[in-house]
């Protein structure tokens, strides 16, 4: 049963999206605690990891720097100019979405997809710490709007979500090795449940926006699917010449951004339309997992 859930986790994430729309009342009760859910995902992901293998990746700084540049600079600029050409109404939202750091759940997603978790973990930490500085700069340059975003507050929040579970996981590994080895088989399925909540909560919170603007919801979602396919291709080929595990890790790192942070950011500083657009990026974020996992299964070496 556990293996079936792990092998088909993307379907559960997609179901979470539709359940959030169907049961917004229940989903809204979860949303205030999403930050703790993200911390739980990071905790169980670190527990399962072989941290000793991180040293191999740290010895390749140019590779990590390249991924950070793709995530924090190339993607937002590309999104902005493509949107100016294809869907000008979405330019500001596309810039915000493109500028977001790698999702805190990226390491867990990479693990579930059988990729190199270290790629996602290192890039998540690096982009999360840099994004509070790069996002306001990009918005000021391309949108020409000064935001009230407080870089120090964002830094504190992101540091708490990343470093507290990181340290707790290290302590657990050190003090309770036997417990970790006996329960490790349940860590991945636990993360599937937590990922379910990270989709269910925000979608339910914003279900009114989505359902009341269905025509715009469909057109925006289709456009974002196009951008999602493009990012998957860029992510995969950014690890050209490397092992399959690295390609999976870089694809997840480039595409799966911290959309929960984006929703909070947009709703605090921008118009409802921009917020709606950012919320709708959840459509490809959730649903693209299904075809991506299927393609990986079909192309898996025998």
N, C-alpha and C positions, 0 to 999 in steps of 0.2 A: 504493500500500500504506500509506504513512504517513498519507495523508488518511483512509483507511478506518478506521485505528486511532484517529485523533483524533476522527472523527465518531461512533464507537461505543465510546468509552473506558469508558463506564459498564458495559458488558458484561464488559470485562476486570476491572474492580474487583469485580463480582459473582462472577466465576469465581475470583478470588483468595480470596474468602470460603470457597467450597466446597473449594478445594484446600488451604486451611489446615486444614480439618477432616479431609480425606482423608490429608494428609501432614504430621502434626504434628512428626515428627522433623526433617524438613528445614526446616520453618517456624521451629522453635525455634532453629536455628543462626543465623537472620537476626535474631531479636528483639533480641539484645544491641546490635545496630548500628542500631536504628531511629532513634535520635537523629541519626545521621549521614545517614541517608536523608532525614529531614525537612530537614536543612540543605541537602542537594542539591536538594530540591524548591524551597526558598526561593531558592537561588542561580540556578537556571535560570529561575525565574519573574521574578526581578529583571532578569536579563540580557535578557529579551524585552520588558520594559516600557519605555514612554516615561516616564521619571521626571519629565520636565518638566511632564507633565500632572497630577502630584500637587498642584501649587500650586492648581489649580482646586478640588480637593476640600477642601484645607486652608482655603480661603476660605469653606467652609460648615461651621463648627464645630458648629452646632446639630444638623445632620444626623448627624454622627459621634457626638456625645454621645448623641443619641437611640438610635442603634444599639447603643452600648456599654451603655446602661441596659437596653435590651431583652435583650441577651445576658447581662449579669451580674446583673441585678436582677429584671426582669419574668419572664423564663423560669424561673429556679429557684423563685420564689415560686409561679408558676402551676403548675409541675410538682408542687410539694409539695402544694398544696391539692387539685388534681385527683386526685392519687394517694390522698390521705386519703379522698376520696369514692368512688373507683372501685376502687383496688387498694392498701389501706393498708399491706400488707406491703412495698410498693416505695417508700414515702414518702421514706425516707432516701436510697435509691439515686437516686430521681428528682431530689431536691434537688441531690445531687452532680453528676449529669449536666447538669442545667439550669444549674448555676453555672460550668461549664467555659468557658474563653475560646474564641474562634473558632479553628478548626483552623489549624495552620501551613500545611497543604496547601490552605487555602481560596482563596488567590490563584491557584493552579494550576487548581483546579476551576472557578473563575470564568472563567479564560482558556479552558479547554476548552469551557465552555458559552457562550462568546462574550458574556460580561458585562463590566461595568466592573471591571477588576482593581484599580484604585486604591481602590475602596470596600472590598474585602476586605483589601488590604494594610494600609491605615491602621487599620482596625478590628481586624485581627489583632494588630498591634503594641500598640495601646491596651489591648485587653482582656487580652492576655497579661501586660502589665506591671501591670495593676490586679488581676487574678484572685488572685495570692498573698495579697492583703489581704482581698478580698471573700469568698473561699471560707470561710476559718476563721470570719469573722463570721457568715455565713449559717448555717453548721453549728451554731455556738454558740447562735444565736437560735432556730432552728427544730427542731433535733434535741436541743439541750441537752447536747452532748457536747464536751468539750475535746479537741482533736486535738494531736498532736505535730508537725503540719506546720510546717516552718520556712520562713517567708516569704522570708527572704534566700536560702536555698538554691534555692527555686523561681525566684526572681527571677534568680539567676545562671544557672541552667540555661536558662530561657526566653530570657534576653538573649543567651546564647551561640548558641542555635539560630536566633535572628532576626538579630542584628547582625553576627555573623561572616560568614555568607553574603552579607548585605547589603553589607558593606564590600568583600568579595572581588569581588562582582559589579560594584560601582562601579569598582574598580581595573581589572578586566578590560575594562569598557566604555571606560575612559580609555586604557589601555595597548595594548589589542588590538582596536581597532575593526574592522579588516579581518577578523580571525578571527571576531569575533562576527557580522558581517554575512554571512559565507560559511556559517556553521554554524547560523544562527538557525532554519532550517527544521527542524532536528532537536531543538530544545529541548522542544517540546511532547510529542513522542512519548517523549522521555527521561523527562519527568515522569510520563507514563502508566505507564511501567515502574517508576518509583520509588513511585508511588501504589499500584501492585500489591503491592509489598513491604510498605508500611505496613499493609496489610490482612492479607496472608498471614502475616506474622510474629506479631502479637498474637493472631489467631484460632488459629493452631497452638499457641501457648503456652497457651491456655486451652481447647483442644479437649476435654479430659477433663471439665471442668465442664459444657460444653455437651452433650456426648453422654451423660453419665451422668445428666443431669437433663432428659430430653427433654420430658416433660409440662410441666414448669415453663418450660423453654426456649421452647416454643410459646406458652404463655399470656403470658409476659412479652414476647416478641417482638411478638405481636399488639397488646398494649397500647402498646408503644413506637412501633409503626407509626402508631397513632392520634395519638400526640403529635407524631410526625414530620410528618404531614399538617397538623396545626394550626400547627406552626412554619413550614412552607412558606407557608401562607396569610398568617401574620403578617409573615414576611419580605418577601413580594411586595408587600403593601399598605403596608408601612412606607416604600416609595418611591413612593407614589401620586402621580400627576401628573408623575412624572419619566420619562425615557426608559427603554425596555425594558432597556438595558444596566445601568442603575442598579437596576432591579427584580431582575434576575438576581443582581447583586452582593450586594444586601441579603438576598436569600433564602438564598444560600450562606452569607453571614456569620452569619445568625441560626440556621440549622439545623446546619451542619457545624461541630461543636465539636471541641475537642482531646481526643477520646475516649481516645487513647493515654495522655495525662497522667492522665485520669480513672481508667483501669485501674491505673496505678502508684499513684496516690493512695489508691484504695479498698483495694487489696491490702495497703498499708502500715499503714492505720489503722482498717479496718473488717472486719466478719465476712465469711466466704466467700459467704454469700447475697447480701450487698450487692455484693461483688466480681463474682459471677456476673451479677447484674442489670446492672451497669455494662458488663461484657463483652458482654452480649447487645444492648446499644444499637448494637453494630456491625452488627446485622442491618438495621435501617432505614438506618443511616449508609451502608452499602454498597449495599443493594438499591434504595433510593429514588432513586438516581441514574438508574436505568434509566427509570422512568416520567417523571421530571422532564425528562430529556433528550428523550424521545419527545414530550412535550407541547410543549416549546420548539421542536422541529423542525416540528411541525404548525402552530404558531401563528406561525412566523417570517414576517415581512413579505416579500412577493415583490418 
